[in-house]
Amino acid sequence: MQPAATLAAPAAAAPATPSAAPAAPAPITRPALVAADRINGADTAWLMTSTALVLLMTLPGIALFYGGMVRRKSVINTMASVVAIAGVVSLLWFAVGYSWAFTPGNAFIGNGSRMGFEGMDYLKDAGKVMVSHIAPNVPESVYAMFQLTFAVITAALIVGALVERMRFSAMLVFVSLWTVCVYAPVAHWVWEPGGWLAQMGALDFAGGAVVHINAGVTGLVCAYALGPRRGYGREAFEPYNLGLTMAGAGLLWVGWFGFNAGSAVAADGRAGLAMLVTHIAAAAGAVGWMVGEWTIRGRPSLLGLCSGLVAGLVAITPASGFVTPRSALLIGAIAGIACYWGATSLKRMLRADDSLDVFGVHAIGGIIGSLLTGPLASKAVSGVEGSLLVQALGALAVFAYAAVMSVVLILVTKLLVGLRVDEQIEQTGLDIGLHRERLGG
């Protein structure tokens, strides 16, 4: 309780005048130092959690998901490829990738101001923190790390198209060039406010085009360039352990909450709705694939269920911050059925040994999700409306750029180090042939 003297107002007190409300801080248009009290603790904590969830999708999610599907003699090589990509892409993102993707520059590429994460450790002025203009309520170090995990998993997805026959050195050279020359520019087009697709109004909440169309098309180019595995189409390629694949799929499902809900860059209602629609679409994708497979082949399969849930997750990725749960159900179900077609009939039509169906699941699912985001985007959810025409143009632009640049980069890689292991290594297995390691047991 306050002292009594402070409770009695003076007899002739002057009338109180309301103090002027503090002016709202001006919005920033490029990375800048801001007062520390502008940082939102809840948003920061959620984005740090989401970052860990997205990294979990790659390590060990993708490593287990892919490792369980290849033959026993190449499991270690497949997992080693994912781990090596995580390391190499992280360093490239630190060196140049983040700066080219998420700083203002022109409509096609960012500037070099954040190379080597320059400025993020600037704490000289007490009470100030460096933030990105894209995520002004969290430290830029957190936002850069969140986007780093996206770059890592996008590159790791490509591995599924080239397993069991590509040289380890070639894979690393190609992925390194691709991350800098393809992923970073496309991320800038779509997610940096000055990017040309962003300016046009293309909607991609968490990476339907940037991640999935991009990686899926690149995987198809790699499959064509490498040619089929020896014995492909003539002998059974038995998966090593579908239990590992199921464990990886489960980690992907859980980690995808960080992927999509984290892309709200806030701990708010939109993030909550993104998490909800992500789960609904994954469930619908699993059921859709299962129904399609059961109808056509007369039986459901664990591999089909795992592939279907991933298809639903892929398709809801661009739409997750824009659609209602009912729309998510529709998107997931369509993706489950369409990606089953993509991994079976379309794959046969394309005549490409896309070993683990990167194109059939990620490119097809990404295209479906990107297109459906246009007509299904709800203004009540996000305050924006979508356009099917704009979405189609965005998907086509990313498809074409990824295809053309991947052809160029795969040719460069072939000139530098060659592409494919020799016949003896392929027959023996890449685990022994490239790493001198084998699975125990």
N, C-alpha and C positions, 0 to 999 in steps of 0.2 A: 504494500500500500504506500502511496506517495505521502510525504509530509503534508500536514494540514495547510501550511502556509501556501503551498502551491495550488491548493484547490480553490481558494477564494480569489476571484478576479478583481483587479483594481476597479474602484468605483467609476473612474472616468477613462476606462480603457478605450483605445482607438479601435474603430471597427477593423476586424480582420480582413485582410486582402488575400485571396487565394494565390498561392505561388504558381508561377507558370510551369506547366508540365515540361519535363526535359525533352529536348528535341530528339526524335528518333535518329539513331546513327545512320548516316548515308550508306546506301548499299555499295558494296565494293565490286569492281569489275575485273580485278586481277588479284592474284595472291598478295596479301598485305598483312602487316602487323596490326592487331587490334587489341583493345583492352581485354584483359583476362576475364573480366566479368561478362563478356559477351559469349564466352564458351558455355555451352549447355552440358552439364554433367551427365544427365540421363542419356542424351543423344550420343555423347562421347563413349559412355560405357556400352551402349547398345552397338555402336559401330565397331568397337574393339571386340566385342563378343561375336559379331557377324564376321569379322575378319578371320577369327579363329575357326568359325564354322566353315567358311569357304575354303580355307587351307585344308581343313579336314576332308573336304570333298576330293582333293587331289591326293593327299597323304594322310591316311592310306586308301581313301575311297576309290579313286580311279585305278590305282595300282592293284587293288584287290579285284575290282570289277573286271578289268582287262586281263589280269594275271590268271584268273580262274577260267577264262574262255579260250586261252591259247593252249597248244599242246605242251605236255610236260617238259619237253626239251627246250622250250623257249620262255618259260615262266620268269626266270631270273632276269633275262634280257628285257622282257616287257616291264617288269617292276623297276629295273635299273634305269630304263629310259625315262620313266615318270619321275624318279628321284632326281636324275641328272637335269631334266628339264626344269624342275622346281628351282634348282640351284642356279642354272645358267640364266633363265628368264628373270629371276629375282635380281641378279646383278645387272642385267641389261636394263631392267626397269629403273633401277637406281641410277645407272649411268645416263640414259637418254630417253627411255620409253615414256616415263611419266611426264617428262617435260614436253615431249612432242605431242602427247595425247591431251593433256589437261591444263595447258597454259594458253592464254590468248595469243594468236598469231595471225593466221589468215583462215580462209574457209576450209583449207585442206590440211594444215599442219600447225602445231603450236610452236612456240619459240624455245630458245635454249636456256631460259632463266632458271630452270629447276634441274639442270643436269647435275648429277651427283647429289641430288636432293639439296642443292644449294639454298641456304636461307632457312631451312626448316629447324635448324638447331640454334636459330638466333634468339637468345634469351637475355641479351645484354641489357635491354631496357626492362627494368622490373615492372611486373604487372602487365606485360604484353605477350601475345602469342601469335604466331604466324598461322593464318588460315587461308584456305582456297576460296576463290570467289564462287565456286560451285557448291561448297559445303561450309558456309561461314560460321556455323555454330559449333564446329569441332576443330581441334588442332589439325593443321595440314598434314602433319606426320601420320596421324591416324587415317585420314582420307587417302593419302598416298599408299599406305600399307594395305588398306582395303582394296584399292584398285590393283595393287600388285598381285593379290591372290586371284583376281579375275584374269589377269594376263597369264598367270601360271597355269590355271586350269584350262584355259582356251588352247594353249599350246599343247598341253598334255592330252587333250582329246584327240589330236591328230594321230597320236601313236597307234590308235586302234585300227587305222587304215593301212599301216605299213609294217605291222609286226611280222616276225619270223623270217624276214628277208632283207631288211635294210641295214647297211653298215651303221654301227654306233656313231662313228665320226660323222658320217653323212647326215644322220638324223640330227645331231647337235648343230652342225653348220646350217642346215636348212631351217631348223626351228629358230636359231638365232637371227638369221636374216629375215625370216618371216615375222618375228615379233616386232622388229624395228620398222620394217618396210610395209607391212600389211596391217598387223593388229593395231599399232599405235596410231597410224593415220585414220583408220576406220573408227576407232574410239573417239578421236577428235571430231570427225564428221558428225557423229551422232550425239555425243555426250557433252562436248564443250559448247557453250552457248553460241559461239561464233562459227561453229562447224556448219557446212553447207546443208547437210540433212537436218540438223537441228533448226536452222533458220527457216527451212521449208516446212517444218512442223511434223517431221517424222517422229513417231512415238516408239521408244524402245526402253522400257523401264529398267530392265536388268540384263539385256544382252541377247535378245532373239536373233538380231542381225549381227551385232558386234562379236558375239561369242559363237553362236551355234551355226548360222549360215556360213560365217567366215571359216570356222574349223571344218564343217562338213564338206564344203566345196574344196577346200585345200586337201582334205583327206582323199577325195575322189581323184584329184589331180595326181597325188602321190601314188595311189593305187595303179592308175594307168601308166605312170612313168616307170614304176618298178616291175610291172607285169605280175602275173599270178604266181602264187607259191607253187613249187614243184609238186605235182600230184593233185593240184586243185581241180575238183570236178571229177576226178577218177578214183580217189580214195577218201575214206572217211577221216575227217579231222576231228578227233574226239577232244572236247574240252578237258583240261586237266582236273578242275575241281569247281563244280557249280556252287558249292557251298561258299567258296571264296567270292564268287561273283555275287551271290545273294548278300553276303556281308558288305561288299562294296556298294551294292545298290541301296542297302539300308543306310549306309553312311552318306550317300549322295542325297537321299530323301531328307534326312535330318539336316545335312549341311546346306541344302537348298533354301531353308528358311533364312539363313544368313545371306545367301545369294540374292534372294528376292526382297525379303522384308528389310534387309540391311540397306538395300538400294534406296529406301526412303530417306536415308541419312538422318533419321530422327526416330526417337522412341515415341511414336504418336499413333493416332487412329489409322492413318494410311499404312503404316508398317504392319499394324495388327491385321488389317484387311488383306494386305499382300501375303501374310503368312497363311491366313485362312484359305484364300483362293489357290495358293500353291498346293496345299494339302488336298483340296478337293480335286484339282486337276490331275495330280499324281494318281490318286485313287481311280479316277475315271479313265486315265490312260492305261493303267494296269488291267482294269476290267474290259476296256475296249479291245486291247490286244488279245486278251484271253478269249473273249467271245469270237473274235475273228479267227484265231488259231483253232479253237474248238470246232467252229463251223466248217472250216476248210480242211483241217487235218484230222478231225475227229478226236482230238485230245488237247488238253491244256498242258503247258510246260512251265517249269520254274524259270527257265531262261526267258520265255516269252513274257511272263509276269514281270520279271526284272526289267526287261527291255521296254515293256509298256509303261511302267511307272516312270522310267526315265523319259520316254516320249512325252508323257503328260507334263512332266517338269520342264522339259525343253520348250514346249509350246506355250506354257503359261508365263514363261520368263519375260517376254516383251510386254505382256498384257497385265502383269501382276499388280501394278499400281494404278490401273485404269478401269478394271472391270469388276462386276458383281460376282458373287458366288455362283449364281445360275449360269452366267456366261462362262465361268471357269469350268463348270461341269461340261458344258458343250465343247469348249476348246480341248479339254483333256480327252473326252471320248472320241472326238474326230481325230485327234493326234494319235491315239492308240491304234485305231483302225488304219489310218493312213500310213503310219510308220511301219506297221506290220507289212503292208503292201510294199513300202519302200525297201524293206529288208529282204523281201522275197521276190515278188514279180518284177519290180523295177530293177532290182539288183541283177536279175538274169537278163533283162533287156539291155542294161548298160554294159554287160560283159566285163565288169571290173571286179577284181578280187579285193574288194573293200572288206578286209578280213573281219572286223568286228562291227561293221555296219555304221560307220561314222556318218556317211552321207545319208543312208536310209533313215537314221534316227535323228541326227542333229540338224542336217540341212533341211530335210523334209519337215521335221517338227518345227524348226525355226521359221521356215517359210509360212507354214500354217498359222503359227502364233502371230507372226508379224502381220500377215494379211487380216486375220480376224480381229486384231486389235483395232483396226480402223472402224469397222461398223459396230463393234461391241464396246468401245470405250464409252464410259458413262461420265457425263459431266458432273453428276452428283458425287462421284467418287473423287475425281481429280480436278474438276474445274475446266477440263479441256475436252474437245471433241476430236475424234479421229477422222481420217479420210482414207478410204480404201485405195484411191489412186496414189496418194502420197506414200502410203505404206508399201504399195507394190513397187513404186519407183525406188524407194529406199532399199527394199529387198533385192531388186534387180541390180542396183548399183553395187551393193556389197558383193553379190554373187559374181558379177562380172569382174570386179576389181580383184577379188580373191582368186578367181580362176586364172586371169591373165598374169598377175604377179607371181602366183605359185608356179606357173609354167616357167617363167623367167628364172625364178630362184632355184627351181629344181635343176634347170640346165646349168646354172652357175655352180651349184653343188656338185653336179656330175663332173664338171670340168676340174673342180678343185680336188675332190677326194674320191670320185666314183660314187655309185649309189648302192649296188647290191653285193651281198656277200657271195663268195664263190660256192659252187655246187656242193663241195664236200662239207663246208661249214653248215650250209642249209640243211643237208641231210643228217648231219650229226646233231645239229641243234645249236642255236646261238648262245646258249648258256655255256657250253663247253668251248665252242669255237671262238667266241669273242671274250669271254670273261673267265674261263677256266674254273667255273663253278657249276655245281649241280645241286638239285634238290636232294635233301636227305630222305631216308626211308626206302 
